[in-house]
Amino acid sequence: MKLPGGRRMALLGIMAGVAVSAGLLTLKMTSTEAAPVAVPNPGEGQHGAMLSLDDRVINLRTGGAFKYAKVGLTVELRPESASFYGLVGKERTVAEKEILATESVIVPLLIDSLGTTVSAADPVALLTPEGRAALKVKLLSVFRAALGEEKILDIYFTDFVMQ
């Protein structure tokens, strides 16, 4: 079957385009380009930037002896670069302030998650060290789900009082 000149050129152009696209796709898939290196966890004696949340008074579930919990929390954030862990003195202070300034937008999400999670907890269980440890694990899980697994390194209770 013989094709007119215009159609023959169009067909050749399409076949050439498909061949070039397949070649580029193969090249991209077999490329040895490394993925960006993630910032590692801090080593012994090191820590990430510390974001302190103001103490919050949170209503507890009804029916127990305690009606409120006052909770203070500090969130340890993973820095953008591993070099952060080696900073000391004024350099460390400046770098931490920069991180905290950019991360201040996440504070409302953290406060909301904190209130929701603590108010759903069993007040009787929170009387024990195991109950507070379970709450910490739950908060860490909720924070990471909201902000990403890698963003939050750890959380620390700085205050925990029930009445």
Secondary structure, 3 states (H helix, E strand, C coil): CCCCHHHHHHHHHHHHHHHHHHHHHHHHHCCCCCCCCCCCCCCCCCCCEEEEEEEEEEECCCCCCCCEEEEEEEEEECCCCHHHHHCCHHHHHHHHHHHHHHHHHHHHHHHHHHHHHHHHCCCCHHHCHHHHHHHHHHHHHHHHHHHCCCCEEEEEEEEEEEC
